[in-house]
Amino acid sequence: MKKWTSAFELGESLTQEQKVFFEKNGIIVFRNFIPRHTVESIINEYQGIEKKLLEENVEKVNGIPLKFGKDENGNKIVQRFCFLNQFSPMLDNLLNDKRLSVLTQLLAPYEGRVAHDEKDGLVLNHYVNMPNSAFTQMGWHTDSPRDLFLGHKIMPMLNVGIHLDNCAFDNGGLRVIPGTHHQNMFKLLFGKKYFIDNNDDAREVGFDMFAGDLSVHDGRLWHRVKKSPVFGEASRRRVMYVPIITGKYIPKTKNSKTPLYHRFTSSIVR
C-alpha cells in the first residue's frame, strides 16, 4: 500500500493531461474545489438537517435507508445520508456547479449528468471510529453492480467526493486499486468479496485529503474506506458523494422501494 501525491486543479475545462491520467487510473484528485468557509457552511447545513431527521425519526428517504451510529459523546448521529440535496436548496445548488458538469467529459462518448434525484442523490458519509459506532469503514467494492440489482445494464458512472475534513493517509480513508476500472466482467463481480473484504491489497493506494478537495473515481474501480487507527474527533471523516451517471433517467420518489443491495449491506458494513 502506498500514498499517491498526484493532484490537480479543476477549472472550466479538463486538460488533456487530466483526461489521460483518469483514463489510465480511474481516479483523480482535485485540490481546493471549495474554500474552507463553504465547507463550514455545508457542515452547519447538514447538521441542521440531521437534527430534524432525528427528531422526526426518519429512517428512509426515497426508499434508501439512513445509517445511524453514535458520536464521541454517545449522541445518535446519521452516519450515511442519502438525497441530502433534497432537504437543502443550498446543497442542491452546489450540484449545479459548472465544474461538476465539466467532469462529464470523463464519461465520453457517453452523455453524463449529475444525479439530483437518481441513485442515492447527494450522499454524505460520516465516519467516526468509536467502540459503539457502526460505520467506521467500508469494505472493498465497486459501484457498478447496483445496476444489476435493479435489473439494469451496467452503465458508466462517476462517484465524485467532496471532502469536508482533513484526512491524512495514515488516518485511513479512501483507498483504491488504480486501473481496475478496465477489468473484465468476471473480475468486476467476483474479484473480491463485496463489503466483507477489508484486507490490505499490495496494489492499493491512498491519499492525503484536505477539507474542500474533490476526488473522482470510476464506478467500476475497486475501492474501500480504511478504518482510522484512532478514536474520537481525530478519526472523523465526512465526505459528500455526487453521482454523475449515464443511461436512462430513473428518478426516485417517496414511493420507491428499498433496493435489495441495501438490505444486504446493512448487515455487513461496519
DOTOR-239963 format. One line per field, with one value per residue: residue in three letters; x, y, z of N, C-alpha, C in turn. Coordinates in Angstrom, 3 decimals, decimal comma, padded with zeros to 6 digits. Example, Ala and Ser with C-alpha at 12.3 -4.5 7.8 and 13.67 -1.06 7.14 Angstrom:
res	ALA  SER
n_px	013,190  012,850
n_py	-005,690  -002,250
n_pz	007,800  007,080
ca_px	012,300  013,670
ca_py	-004,500  -001,060
ca_pz	007,800  007,140
c_px	013,200  012,900
c_py	-003,300  000,030
c_pz	007,800  007,870
***
This chain:
res	MET  LYS  LYS  TRP  THR  SER  ALA  PHE  GLU  LEU  GLY  GLU  SER  LEU  THR  GLN  GLU  GLN  LYS  VAL  PHE  PHE  GLU  LYS  ASN  GLY  ILE  ILE  VAL  PHE  ARG  ASN  PHE  ILE  PRO  ARG  HIS  THR  VAL  GLU  SER  ILE  ILE  ASN  GLU  TYR  GLN  GLY  ILE  GLU  LYS  LYS  LEU  LEU  GLU  GLU  ASN  VAL  GLU  LYS  VAL  ASN  GLY  ILE  PRO  LEU  LYS  PHE  GLY  LYS  ASP  GLU  ASN  GLY  ASN  LYS  ILE  VAL  GLN  ARG  PHE  CYS  PHE  LEU  ASN  GLN  PHE  SER  PRO  MET  LEU  ASP  ASN  LEU  LEU  ASN  ASP  LYS  ARG  LEU  SER  VAL  LEU  THR  GLN  LEU  LEU  ALA  PRO  TYR  GLU  GLY  ARG  VAL  ALA  HIS  ASP  GLU  LYS  ASP  GLY  LEU  VAL  LEU  ASN  HIS  TYR  VAL  ASN  MET  PRO  ASN  SER  ALA  PHE  THR  GLN  MET  GLY  TRP  HIS  THR  ASP  SER  PRO  ARG  ASP  LEU  PHE  LEU  GLY  HIS  LYS  ILE  MET  PRO  MET  LEU  ASN  VAL  GLY  ILE  HIS  LEU  ASP  ASN  CYS  ALA  PHE  ASP  ASN  GLY  GLY  LEU  ARG  VAL  ILE  PRO  GLY  THR  HIS  HIS  GLN  ASN  MET  PHE  LYS  LEU  LEU  PHE  GLY  LYS  LYS  TYR  PHE  ILE  ASP  ASN  ASN  ASP  ASP  ALA  ARG  GLU  VAL  GLY  PHE  ASP  MET  PHE  ALA  GLY  ASP  LEU  SER  VAL  HIS  ASP  GLY  ARG  LEU  TRP  HIS  ARG  VAL  LYS  LYS  SER  PRO  VAL  PHE  GLY  GLU  ALA  SER  ARG  ARG  ARG  VAL  MET  TYR  VAL  PRO  ILE  ILE  THR  GLY  LYS  TYR  ILE  PRO  LYS  THR  LYS  ASN  SER  LYS  THR  PRO  LEU  TYR  HIS  ARG  PHE  THR  SER  SER  ILE  VAL  ARG
n_px	000,837  000,551  001,106  -000,384  000,580  -000,217  -002,110  -004,547  -005,804  -009,138  -010,618  -012,449  -012,553  -011,409  -008,014  -005,883  -003,963  -005,179  -007,375  -006,089  -004,745  -006,887  -008,157  -006,254  -005,970  -008,458  -009,118  -008,950  -007,718  -008,697  -007,511  -008,690  -011,409  -013,667  -013,745  -012,630  -014,548  -016,908  -017,006  -017,458  -019,982  -021,485  -021,242  -022,606  -025,129  -025,841  -025,869  -028,050  -030,091  -029,743  -030,461  -033,197  -034,147  -033,561  -035,169  -037,648  -037,639  -036,933  -036,217  -035,782  -035,171  -036,730  -036,898  -034,362  -032,329  -031,277  -028,167  -027,230  -025,445  -023,226  -021,750  -018,608  -019,442  -021,476  -023,894  -026,665  -026,203  -026,553  -024,974  -024,813  -026,177  -028,706  -029,847  -029,446  -029,415  -032,062  -033,142  -032,195  -031,895  -029,451  -027,521  -028,497  -028,131  -025,394  -024,834  -025,226  -022,961  -020,835  -018,377  -018,663  -020,231  -018,362  -016,915  -018,294  -017,115  -015,310  -016,701  -017,083  -017,552  -020,155  -023,075  -023,155  -024,704  -025,427  -026,722  -029,394  -031,810  -031,615  -030,180  -028,705  -028,925  -027,470  -025,096  -023,979  -021,350  -020,428  -017,875  -016,803  -014,643  -015,494  -015,957  -018,668  -019,638  -021,191  -020,365  -017,561  -015,798  -015,580  -015,853  -014,045  -015,300  -017,117  -019,024  -020,703  -022,309  -024,759  -026,530  -027,176  -028,593  -030,864  -031,932  -030,914  -028,746  -025,215  -023,919  -021,630  -020,340  -019,578  -018,271  -018,225  -016,416  -016,781  -014,787  -014,957  -013,398  -010,014  -007,952  -005,395  -003,195  -002,264  -004,341  -006,317  -009,194  -010,061  -009,273  -007,975  -007,732  -005,782  -006,582  -008,303  -010,756  -010,736  -011,114  -012,375  -015,776  -016,115  -014,100  -014,946  -017,278  -016,522  -013,984  -013,291  -014,586  -017,465  -017,813  -017,290  -014,606  -011,936  -009,251  -005,808  -004,383  -001,788  -001,676  -003,088  -003,745  -003,562  -004,465  -003,522  -006,000  -007,728  -009,884  -012,334  -011,277  -011,641  -012,494  -012,544  -013,844  -014,048  -016,974  -016,539  -014,246  -012,280  -012,606  -012,347  -013,052  -010,769  -010,393  -009,966  -007,029  -007,272  -009,352  -012,420  -012,659  -010,372  -010,545  -012,532  -014,257  -015,801  -017,559  -019,075  -020,851  -021,334  -023,205  -022,413  -023,923  -024,932  -027,107  -030,578  -032,984  -033,902  -035,654  -035,994  -038,528  -040,659  -042,148  -040,578  -039,167  -037,101  -033,922  -032,554  -029,796  -029,208  -030,413  -028,795  -026,169  -026,534  -026,248  -023,600  -021,822  -019,437
n_py	-001,185  002,202  005,791  008,172  011,148  012,633  015,253  017,672  020,812  021,894  023,361  025,401  023,686  020,376  019,370  017,866  016,280  015,675  014,145  011,940  010,915  010,137  008,237  006,225  005,508  005,616  007,199  010,442  013,343  016,538  019,535  021,914  022,443  023,638  026,505  026,925  028,295  027,679  024,935  024,904  026,081  024,112  021,995  023,074  023,288  020,602  019,523  020,782  019,634  016,979  017,061  017,614  015,324  013,305  014,071  013,656  010,982  009,776  007,156  006,250  007,588  008,218  005,460  004,586  003,451  005,285  005,373  004,847  005,898  006,438  009,375  010,750  011,507  009,892  010,502  010,044  009,871  010,565  008,486  007,848  009,706  010,085  011,488  014,090  016,599  017,141  018,214  020,712  023,772  025,101  023,033  021,574  023,422  023,450  021,197  022,121  023,378  024,495  023,338  020,718  019,723  019,777  017,498  015,479  015,008  013,013  010,738  010,380  008,473  008,688  010,470  012,342  013,124  015,041  013,475  014,438  013,391  010,673  007,314  007,411  010,064  013,074  011,991  011,774  010,605  009,833  009,115  007,979  006,772  004,870  002,802  002,059  002,696  002,171  002,502  002,657  001,977  000,825  -002,008  -003,538  -002,737  -002,184  000,297  -000,397  -002,902  -002,289  -001,513  -003,959  -005,220  -003,736  -004,542  -003,505  -002,717  -002,504  000,669  003,295  005,389  008,031  008,568  011,245  012,772  015,141  016,456  017,017  017,138  017,228  014,516  012,576  010,295  008,290  008,114  006,469  006,228  006,952  004,360  002,958  000,740  001,347  001,483  -000,695  -000,247  -001,044  -003,734  -007,068  -008,372  -010,595  -010,259  -007,838  -008,531  -010,636  -010,288  -009,538  -010,089  -008,579  -005,781  -007,308  -007,986  -006,456  -006,372  -005,335  -004,510  -005,173  -003,627  -001,331  002,202  005,218  008,477  011,832  013,749  016,855  019,233  020,445  019,430  017,528  014,324  011,984  009,044  006,237  004,289  001,574  000,945  -000,761  -000,021  001,209  002,166  002,756  001,857  004,173  004,432  005,593  006,939  008,811  012,406  012,842  010,881  011,527  011,641  013,187  012,977  014,069  012,569  012,805  011,498  011,050  010,215  007,967  006,884  005,770  008,004  007,648  008,483  008,671  008,443  009,239  006,975  004,935  001,647  -000,165  -000,979  -004,273  -004,573  -002,786  -003,875  -006,045  -004,984  -003,607  -005,351  -006,037  -003,923  -002,189
n_pz	000,000  -000,825  -000,707  -002,776  -004,423  -006,528  -007,827  -008,936  -010,284  -010,670  -013,359  -015,706  -017,774  -018,653  -018,738  -021,228  -020,033  -017,577  -018,431  -019,613  -017,401  -015,761  -017,394  -017,439  -014,710  -013,366  -011,257  -009,830  -008,222  -007,177  -005,931  -003,496  -004,272  -003,128  -000,938  002,524  004,094  002,786  003,159  005,919  005,996  004,693  006,524  008,746  007,592  006,981  009,532  010,685  009,155  009,884  012,622  012,411  011,016  012,849  015,004  013,870  013,511  011,069  008,894  006,330  003,069  000,130  -000,212  000,413  002,996  005,893  007,682  011,028  013,989  016,804  018,174  019,445  021,928  022,586  021,449  019,255  015,769  012,246  010,081  007,455  005,052  002,501  -000,587  000,326  -000,771  -001,344  000,869  001,147  -000,397  -000,752  -000,850  -002,987  -004,982  -005,052  -006,522  -009,010  -009,776  -012,265  -012,689  -011,891  -013,929  -015,948  -015,459  -016,668  -019,059  -018,682  -019,056  -021,703  -024,710  -023,765  -022,632  -019,813  -016,603  -013,646  -010,824  -009,372  -008,359  -008,672  -008,353  -005,211  -004,813  -003,459  -001,320  002,054  003,837  007,075  008,939  012,026  014,382  016,935  019,842  019,930  017,481  014,346  011,756  010,550  008,620  005,201  003,267  000,483  -002,726  -005,803  -007,561  -009,578  -009,730  -008,570  -010,519  -011,696  -009,629  -009,734  -012,050  -014,368  -017,129  -016,663  -016,530  -017,499  -014,902  -012,542  -009,294  -007,272  -004,846  -002,309  -000,007  003,460  005,679  006,886  006,098  006,669  004,975  006,734  008,468  007,623  005,495  002,025  -000,233  -003,182  -006,043  -008,555  -012,044  -012,158  -013,214  -015,777  -015,787  -016,585  -016,818  -015,120  -013,142  -012,166  -010,840  -009,167  -008,191  -005,597  -002,255  -001,883  000,193  002,462  002,512  003,946  003,781  003,386  000,213  -002,011  -004,264  -003,812  -003,326  -001,388  -000,069  000,930  002,021  001,978  003,598  001,467  -000,853  -003,927  -005,014  -007,666  -008,882  -011,070  -011,459  -011,757  -010,485  -008,070  -004,689  -001,302  002,130  004,488  007,892  010,558  012,620  015,062  017,742  018,232  017,834  016,260  014,384  012,664  009,563  006,988  004,051  001,112  -001,519  -004,943  -007,494  -010,878  -013,761  -016,461  -019,167  -019,043  -017,662  -014,393  -011,923  -008,289  -005,785  -002,956  -002,924  -003,795  -003,773  -001,410  -002,503  -003,016  -002,501  -000,473  001,741  002,036  002,450  004,805  006,871  006,937  006,761  008,562
ca_px	000,000  001,366  000,403  -000,242  000,632  -000,693  -003,337  -004,720  -006,780  -010,264  -011,010  -013,654  -012,470  -010,378  -006,847  -005,594  -003,216  -006,135  -008,151  -005,225  -004,490  -008,083  -008,383  -005,308  -006,051  -009,821  -009,213  -008,225  -007,970  -008,579  -007,359  -009,340  -012,624  -014,424  -012,954  -012,914  -015,798  -018,008  -017,021  -018,096  -021,408  -022,076  -021,329  -023,707  -026,374  -026,228  -026,160  -029,436  -030,927  -029,609  -031,267  -034,606  -034,451  -033,535  -036,354  -038,817  -037,431  -036,879  -035,320  -035,517  -035,503  -036,951  -036,658  -032,974  -032,165  -030,207  -027,374  -027,094  -024,391  -023,013  -020,535  -017,664  -020,125  -022,558  -025,128  -027,051  -025,951  -026,739  -023,639  -024,923  -027,344  -028,949  -030,680  -029,284  -029,719  -033,496  -033,510  -031,475  -031,638  -028,033  -026,796  -028,941  -027,480  -023,993  -024,769  -025,283  -021,662  -020,447  -017,183  -019,111  -020,660  -017,143  -016,448  -018,979  -016,206  -014,608  -017,568  -017,194  -018,531  -021,484  -023,516  -023,362  -025,484  -025,385  -027,954  -030,070  -032,873  -031,397  -029,275  -028,996  -028,802  -026,273  -024,839  -022,940  -020,845  -019,799  -017,147  -016,123  -014,250  -015,771  -016,299  -020,088  -020,010  -021,460  -019,969  -016,197  -015,059  -016,390  -015,000  -013,812  -016,477  -017,270  -020,379  -021,446  -023,312  -026,070  -027,396  -027,663  -029,611  -032,071  -032,375  -030,461  -027,410  -024,192  -023,590  -020,543  -020,703  -018,527  -018,602  -017,442  -016,395  -016,422  -014,253  -015,263  -012,413  -008,666  -007,730  -004,076  -003,082  -002,078  -005,565  -007,322  -009,858  -010,246  -008,249  -008,412  -006,773  -005,770  -006,654  -009,236  -011,967  -010,601  -011,214  -013,491  -016,984  -015,927  -013,333  -015,779  -018,281  -016,007  -012,579  -013,181  -015,853  -018,048  -018,057  -016,793  -013,148  -011,304  -007,818  -004,917  -004,037  -000,490  -001,835  -003,924  -003,119  -004,372  -004,215  -003,740  -007,125  -007,932  -011,230  -012,521  -010,779  -012,575  -011,983  -013,430  -013,454  -014,903  -017,810  -016,067  -012,969  -012,300  -012,231  -012,841  -012,702  -009,991  -010,711  -008,972  -006,368  -007,503  -010,746  -012,934  -012,619  -009,238  -010,870  -013,718  -014,137  -017,101  -017,414  -020,297  -020,657  -022,235  -023,128  -022,555  -024,341  -025,346  -028,218  -031,960  -033,331  -034,740  -035,701  -036,579  -039,502  -041,012  -042,807  -039,610  -038,881  -035,722  -033,192  -032,083  -028,412  -029,157  -030,744  -027,617  -025,012  -026,819  -025,865  -022,178  -020,974  -019,036
ca_py	000,000  003,409  007,067  008,936  012,597  013,277  016,023  018,682  021,870  021,772  024,638  025,433  022,554  019,410  019,350  016,561  015,533  015,166  013,096  010,769  010,394  009,440  007,069  005,193  005,106  005,528  008,040  011,700  014,233  017,964  020,281  023,214  022,608  024,672  027,102  026,480  028,864  026,921  023,666  025,153  026,311  022,809  021,244  023,656  022,982  019,197  019,269  021,195  018,594  015,794  017,290  017,497  013,930  012,522  014,440  013,100  009,527  009,367  006,025  006,082  008,679  007,663  004,024  004,291  003,573  006,031  004,578  005,596  005,492  007,330  010,188  010,546  011,819  008,938  011,000  009,411  010,669  009,899  008,228  007,884  010,365  009,972  012,575  015,229  017,818  017,389  018,896  021,979  024,482  025,413  021,842  021,230  024,367  023,032  020,203  022,839  023,998  024,182  022,490  019,325  019,359  019,552  016,136  014,543  014,709  011,775  009,625  010,347  009,167  008,728  011,766  012,218  014,146  014,984  012,789  015,105  012,564  009,287  006,562  007,825  011,513  013,536  011,169  012,212  009,569  010,396  008,058  008,319  005,499  004,724  001,412  001,785  003,250  001,074  002,853  003,155  001,607  000,167  -002,982  -003,421  -002,832  -001,258  000,856  -000,797  -003,957  -001,786  -001,534  -005,328  -005,471  -003,024  -005,105  -002,660  -002,926  -001,673  001,835  004,094  006,426  008,572  008,969  012,457  013,023  016,464  016,121  018,068  017,085  016,780  013,103  012,154  008,906  007,407  008,102  005,678  006,955  006,365  003,523  002,464  -000,050  002,040  000,722  -001,818  000,085  -001,708  -005,172  -007,720  -008,503  -011,594  -009,656  -006,790  -009,126  -011,648  -010,039  -009,507  -010,310  -007,250  -005,184  -008,165  -007,959  -005,211  -006,615  -004,525  -005,057  -004,638  -002,697  -000,182  003,476  006,142  009,888  012,883  014,560  018,058  019,782  021,221  018,688  016,741  013,074  011,439  007,695  005,479  003,369  000,190  000,845  -001,313  000,979  000,959  003,178  002,087  002,291  005,011  003,753  006,355  007,088  010,138  013,519  012,708  009,885  011,962  011,872  013,441  013,116  014,051  011,938  013,226  010,579  011,538  008,956  007,907  005,973  006,213  008,783  006,847  009,192  008,008  009,249  008,710  005,678  003,964  000,517  -000,311  -001,967  -005,451  -004,476  -002,042  -004,831  -006,918  -004,290  -003,112  -006,374  -006,360  -002,731  -001,822
ca_pz	000,000  -000,872  -000,798  -004,017  -004,240  -007,757  -007,654  -009,965  -010,032  -011,586  -013,933  -016,531  -018,687  -018,283  -019,602  -021,808  -019,011  -016,606  -019,071  -019,778  -016,060  -015,294  -018,235  -017,033  -013,315  -012,870  -010,061  -009,926  -007,085  -007,441  -004,691  -003,263  -005,072  -002,430  000,148  003,877  004,616  002,185  003,892  007,217  005,734  004,384  007,777  009,524  006,904  007,136  010,944  010,897  008,546  010,740  013,824  012,038  010,684  014,086  015,781  013,202  013,416  009,678  008,722  004,908  002,165  -001,215  -000,170  000,770  004,448  006,535  008,624  012,267  014,913  017,937  018,084  020,546  023,184  022,761  020,857  017,999  014,579  010,961  009,538  005,994  004,477  001,069  -001,097  001,221  -001,532  -001,380  002,106  001,230  -001,655  -000,855  -001,274  -004,335  -005,888  -005,173  -007,588  -010,287  -010,047  -013,644  -012,696  -011,824  -015,281  -016,730  -015,214  -017,558  -020,174  -018,356  -019,438  -023,163  -025,560  -023,162  -022,135  -018,382  -015,891  -012,187  -010,405  -008,256  -007,798  -009,099  -007,462  -003,836  -004,742  -002,751  -000,134  002,983  004,723  008,272  009,633  013,272  014,964  018,356  020,138  019,690  016,185  013,410  010,388  010,699  007,419  004,187  002,605  -000,952  -003,584  -006,914  -007,525  -010,775  -009,628  -008,160  -011,703  -011,888  -008,615  -010,141  -013,307  -015,471  -017,662  -016,044  -017,340  -016,937  -013,937  -011,699  -007,939  -007,031  -003,421  -001,786  001,316  004,424  006,761  006,560  006,419  006,212  004,521  007,888  009,263  006,924  004,426  000,704  -000,839  -004,497  -006,817  -009,855  -013,280  -012,135  -013,977  -017,071  -015,587  -017,263  -016,011  -014,063  -012,055  -011,599  -009,959  -008,243  -007,865  -004,146  -001,564  -001,733  001,500  003,536  002,476  004,362  003,843  002,568  -001,089  -002,392  -005,389  -003,468  -002,989  -000,600  -000,326  001,911  001,569  002,767  003,511  000,248  -002,015  -004,713  -005,587  -008,698  -009,275  -011,962  -010,698  -011,904  -009,783  -006,713  -003,685  000,046  003,122  005,534  009,247  011,221  013,734  016,297  018,133  018,535  016,888  015,337  013,361  011,913  008,119  006,372  002,601  000,314  -002,821  -006,008  -008,631  -012,254  -014,352  -017,861  -019,378  -018,909  -016,476  -013,494  -010,639  -007,139  -005,065  -001,636  -003,113  -004,306  -002,902  -000,970  -003,321  -002,294  -002,055  000,788  002,799  002,180  003,023  006,152  007,857  006,912  006,800  009,933
c_px	000,879  000,489  000,690  -000,237  000,130  -002,027  -003,345  -005,634  -007,875  -010,698  -012,293  -013,665  -011,374  -009,215  -006,653  -004,844  -004,169  -006,962  -007,343  -004,973  -005,689  -008,340  -007,473  -005,632  -007,464  -010,071  -008,433  -008,647  -007,732  -008,530  -008,239  -010,553  -013,529  -013,575  -013,438  -014,235  -017,020  -018,135  -017,762  -019,596  -022,129  -022,255  -022,477  -025,056  -026,786  -026,532  -027,575  -030,413  -030,915  -030,489  -032,750  -034,988  -034,477  -034,769  -037,609  -038,725  -037,496  -035,842  -034,938  -035,860  -035,585  -036,598  -035,252  -032,788  -031,043  -029,443  -027,092  -025,945  -024,320  -021,731  -019,668  -018,269  -021,306  -023,882  -025,404  -026,809  -026,346  -025,357  -023,649  -026,252  -027,503  -029,899  -030,624  -029,654  -031,203  -034,006  -032,928  -031,285  -030,152  -027,245  -027,223  -028,292  -026,009  -023,829  -024,829  -023,974  -021,169  -019,222  -017,541  -019,564  -019,472  -016,682  -017,143  -018,117  -015,456  -015,430  -017,727  -016,817  -019,950  -021,794  -023,876  -024,195  -025,293  -026,734  -028,545  -031,061  -032,794  -030,354  -029,661  -028,898  -027,476  -026,148  -023,807  -022,594  -020,080  -019,179  -016,534  -015,867  -014,443  -016,154  -017,755  -020,568  -020,116  -020,927  -018,589  -015,322  -016,032  -015,487  -014,917  -015,111  -016,283  -018,721  -021,278  -022,527  -024,675  -027,048  -027,993  -028,762  -030,949  -032,592  -031,968  -029,079  -026,428  -023,795  -022,442  -021,071  -019,463  -019,082  -017,651  -017,540  -015,960  -016,044  -014,401  -014,308  -011,045  -008,530  -006,405  -004,097  -003,019  -003,334  -006,680  -007,915  -009,880  -009,022  -008,808  -007,330  -006,776  -005,845  -007,688  -010,571  -011,915  -010,771  -012,414  -014,653  -016,820  -015,186  -014,115  -016,739  -017,687  -014,551  -012,297  -014,554  -016,431  -018,374  -017,532  -015,279  -012,630  -009,783  -007,038  -004,609  -002,740  -000,594  -002,511  -003,098  -004,108  -003,873  -004,191  -004,858  -007,321  -009,351  -011,330  -012,019  -011,896  -011,866  -013,017  -012,956  -014,517  -015,683  -017,363  -014,779  -013,158  -011,816  -012,837  -012,573  -012,032  -010,293  -009,586  -008,324  -006,592  -009,002  -011,117  -012,758  -011,509  -009,526  -011,967  -013,405  -015,535  -016,881  -018,795  -019,977  -021,763  -022,136  -023,310  -022,762  -024,707  -026,577  -029,574  -032,183  -034,318  -034,762  -036,295  -037,480  -039,777  -041,680  -041,851  -039,343  -037,407  -035,017  -032,624  -030,681  -028,281  -029,511  -029,556  -026,492  -025,273  -026,365  -024,368  -021,266  -020,707  -018,020
c_py	001,245  004,643  007,713  010,419  013,346  013,974  017,165  019,788  021,745  023,152  024,529  024,346  021,622  019,508  017,956  015,687  014,912  014,023  011,813  010,100  009,584  008,175  005,916  004,631  004,933  006,352  009,317  012,577  015,670  018,703  021,544  023,448  023,670  025,222  026,657  027,035  028,170  025,558  023,836  025,386  024,998  021,990  021,761  023,288  021,526  018,864  019,697  020,180  017,334  015,914  017,084  016,041  013,051  012,816  013,808  011,587  009,019  008,255  005,790  007,368  008,091  006,174  003,627  004,473  004,543  005,061  005,443  005,054  006,464  008,130  009,945  010,847  010,892  009,379  010,308  010,375  009,859  009,724  008,082  008,508  009,930  011,095  013,814  016,540  018,145  018,081  020,304  022,614  024,795  024,213  021,408  022,150  024,023  022,027  020,844  023,551  023,545  023,284  021,016  018,848  019,076  018,101  015,110  014,182  013,399  010,542  009,499  008,961  009,183  010,138  011,636  013,351  013,958  014,474  013,450  014,168  011,115  008,641  006,869  009,336  011,916  012,762  011,866  011,046  010,211  009,236  008,627  007,010  005,533  003,272  001,063  002,351  002,135  001,327  003,492  002,852  001,010  -000,732  -002,772  -003,597  -001,982  -000,776  000,281  -001,858  -003,500  -001,803  -002,924  -005,672  -004,836  -003,516  -004,304  -003,096  -002,011  -000,559  002,609  005,159  006,875  008,792  010,094  012,809  014,435  016,257  017,301  018,097  016,765  015,318  012,676  010,677  007,945  007,290  007,317  006,453  006,198  005,588  002,994  001,568  000,525  001,076  -000,376  -001,486  -000,518  -003,228  -005,750  -007,930  -009,508  -010,987  -008,522  -007,359  -010,013  -011,437  -009,974  -009,797  -008,947  -006,911  -006,025  -008,065  -006,561  -005,318  -005,643  -005,261  -004,384  -003,593  -001,394  001,056  004,293  007,551  010,695  013,750  015,722  018,582  020,704  020,538  017,884  015,480  012,551  010,031  007,056  004,454  001,923  -000,068  000,194  -000,245  000,585  002,181  002,457  002,708  003,137  004,238  004,454  006,468  008,560  011,146  013,371  011,730  010,357  012,218  012,020  013,741  013,095  013,452  012,331  012,212  011,318  010,304  009,112  007,017  006,618  006,956  007,994  007,521  008,327  008,989  008,610  007,338  004,595  002,865  000,480  -001,356  -003,081  -005,261  -003,682  -002,949  -005,739  -006,190  -003,807  -004,086  -006,619  -005,141  -002,364  -000,679
c_pz	000,000  -000,983  -002,137  -003,701  -005,473  -007,513  -008,652  -009,459  -011,086  -012,055  -014,739  -017,596  -018,189  -019,252  -020,165  -020,814  -017,997  -017,182  -019,208  -018,423  -015,566  -016,095  -017,825  -015,650  -012,773  -011,630  -010,316  -008,747  -007,520  -006,106  -004,702  -004,162  -004,449  -001,285  001,522  004,398  004,017  002,851  005,212  007,058  005,451  005,653  008,635  008,918  007,147  008,597  011,307  010,330  009,404  011,977  013,526  011,755  011,935  014,935  015,199  013,007  011,981  009,517  007,264  004,173  000,757  -001,292  000,248  002,274  004,825  007,432  009,840  013,113  016,069  017,724  019,307  021,911  023,446  022,182  019,526  016,838  013,344  010,342  008,021  005,596  003,026  000,664  -000,203  000,521  -001,551  -000,122  002,185  -000,141  -001,843  -001,380  -002,670  -005,364  -006,079  -006,317  -008,978  -010,622  -011,428  -013,714  -012,555  -013,193  -016,190  -016,613  -016,101  -018,765  -019,936  -018,719  -020,947  -023,699  -024,999  -022,672  -020,664  -017,810  -014,387  -011,698  -009,162  -007,567  -008,265  -008,186  -006,027  -003,675  -004,117  -001,440  000,749  003,890  005,862  009,058  010,910  014,004  016,477  018,626  019,829  018,360  015,159  012,012  010,436  009,497  006,416  003,372  001,104  -001,738  -004,831  -006,858  -008,617  -010,559  -009,113  -009,328  -011,922  -010,887  -008,991  -011,486  -014,520  -015,942  -016,937  -017,003  -016,694  -015,977  -013,187  -010,301  -007,553  -005,553  -003,080  -000,328  002,274  005,605  006,197  006,963  005,824  005,838  005,698  008,753  008,575  005,763  003,107  000,247  -002,171  -005,078  -008,226  -011,027  -013,306  -012,811  -015,381  -016,983  -016,351  -016,288  -014,873  -012,870  -011,386  -010,561  -008,877  -007,843  -006,376  -003,553  -001,185  -000,273  002,666  003,661  002,828  004,380  002,959  001,271  -001,538  -003,500  -004,991  -003,136  -002,162  -000,794  000,968  001,350  002,525  002,566  002,301  -001,001  -002,671  -005,196  -006,576  -009,022  -010,163  -011,150  -010,766  -011,136  -008,409  -005,739  -002,335  000,905  004,282  006,897  009,834  012,373  015,073  016,545  018,257  017,424  015,859  014,205  012,409  010,439  007,554  004,892  001,964  -001,051  -003,788  -007,145  -009,958  -013,118  -015,827  -017,958  -019,153  -017,600  -015,621  -012,119  -009,536  -006,397  -003,701  -001,734  -003,615  -003,280  -002,524  -001,824  -002,452  -001,746  -000,760  001,955  003,081  002,901  004,437  007,223  007,900  006,942  008,237  009,894
***
